[in-house]
Each structure stands twice: as structure tokens, then as C-alpha cells.
Amino acid sequence: MKRRPIILGVVGDSAAGKTTLSRGIRDAIGPDRVTVICTDDYHKYNRKQRKELGITALHPDCNYIDIIEQHLRLLRDGQPILKPVYNHSTGDFDPPEYIKPTEFIIVEGLLAYHTRAMRECFDVKVYLDPPEELRRIWKIKRDTAKRGYTVEQVLEALRKREKDSAQFIRPQRKYADIVVRFYPPPVIPPEEANGNLNVRLVLRPTIPHPDMTDLLEYAGGPDQPPVRLLLGRDEARPVDILEIEGNVPHKDVLGLEEIIWSHMPPNIRLHPERLGIYLNGTKKEKSDPLALVQLLLAYHMFVARDLPHIVR
């Protein structure tokens, strides 16, 4: 029997880092094996129409939610779709794109967990939850450099979107299997952190995570290791929390990578050198915490692939 595609969801507010995270996983596994789909393509209205109607792209009424549901079901069944294309540079729509599902599919966007029908299509669900101050900086940088906005226009858009963010985007956090929070160390201003960002992963027991207790001690006290495991609660449920400091020594990175690799199914083809890459302006740089997050998510994709009998 032919295996169905494995679908990873990456949800978060605008400029939360969804594309950077997704692109690194795709490049490491291979673009020929991973299809990345952005749910922004399912907007009902172009930029001009949204302004005239007074609606933001974050509102479900501004998106073809029913078509997203339909397309996710088709992709999960291995069927092709004719996907709309929204052009962020022009604020308008381009011709639709024929998408034939590959071995893995990453669906990134604002509202991919908004309905139960969509949530049931994912094998692994991730939510990106950076501090609002950091996300604001990222959005200003991206929208002024790539989408033709002024700083004032970006700030005004953030103000107008806040109500919809609070009502429709942030509540999706509770549906994630893994919550990823990149954040700057206390001594570094957010605008200067870049590759030095710490990361905090909330690992919920909704999916089986690799056993990292062989290497990581459960942290406590003032002298905490740069990679540490915590016991905590999130959304009123017990969770493991994995914390990685931005300046983590490379030997600790290698140790955690070895643990994740040891739990990987056999015969995995992956290009680990492509993990952790991000753009600082136009310059490509590498972040070890980002690479570790991407490797962990790739692990979950491969595990889901080799356990087709598990129904999520």
C-alpha cells in the first residue's frame, strides 16, 4: 500500500517565523520530498478589497476556510489540488497552482487550526509563540523590506489586527502538540538578538517525544545548563519543557542532536547542514537553537511516516 502524505502544521501570527522554520525543514529533507503550502493563499479578498471592507486577513470571514478544509483532506488522501496563489508583494492574486502531494507536506499559516476538520488532517501540530515585542520587530523588518510598506503602515496594521489576533490566532495555541517560543536573552535588546535567540519548547504528551533524559537533567536551582529539561504545566496539562540558550556550546548541541538521531527510524535521508539557516537582512546565518528545533520536527515527521496505523 502506498503511504499517505504526512502533514506538519506550523501556525502562528503574522511574522512569527513560520516561513523560516518551514523552509529549513523542507531544505533538509529535500524540496522534492516536501511540499510547503501557505494558507494565506486562501484569502477571499485582495489588499485593496480588505481595506475597503475594513476586514483583516486574520479574520476567518476573510478566508475560504471551507476550501482549506477540502484541500487538506484531498492532500491527506494523496490527491492533487488546484491551489489559489496570493502575492504578498502586489497584494493581489496570481494564477492558481497545481499541487501534487509529495511524501511530506508542511502547511503554514494563520488559521490552519481554526476548525476541527482542519486540525484532524495534521500528524504534527506546531504553534509559534514569540514575544509580541520581538514579533513586532520581525514584522516591521519583513514588511518594509519585502512587501513595500512603510514603518507607519506596519504599526497601523498591527494596531488594527490586534483584536483579530486575540480572538482568532492566539487561541489556536492550545491545539498544538509543540509550542515553540524564540525569545531574546535578558541582556540583549530584541532588535539585536538575531541568531542569539533562546528557544523554549513546550512538549505536550499528545505525540510521543524522544527520550532526552539520558543527556538532559531536569533543571533546578541557579546553575542551570544551557540545554535543559523542565517539568511544568501548560493549558492546565502536565508537559515537558525543553529550553535551549542562544549561546549554547556546540558540544551540547551535538549531544542533543545525537539523542534525536538515535531515536530516528532507520534509513533516514536528511541534509543536517541545511538546518538552522535564517536571513539577517540579505545575509544567510546559522542558529544552533533553530537547527535543533527543525531537527526535532523532522524527527516527528519521519516517526509519523513510519507509523501509519496511528490515527491523529
Secondary structure by P-SEA (a helix, b strand, c coil): ccccbbbbbbbbccccaaaaaaaaaaaaaccccbbbbbccccccccaaaaaaaccccccccccaaaaaaaaaaaaaaccccbbbbbbccccccccbbbbbbccbbbbbcccccccaaaaaaccbbbbbbccaaaaaaaaaaaaaacccccaaaaaaaaaaaaaaaacccccccccccbbbbbbcccccccccccccbbbbbbccccccccccccccccccccccccccccccccccbbbbbbbbcccccaaaaaaaaaaaaaaccccccccccccccccccccccccaaaaaaaaaaaaaaaaaaacccccc
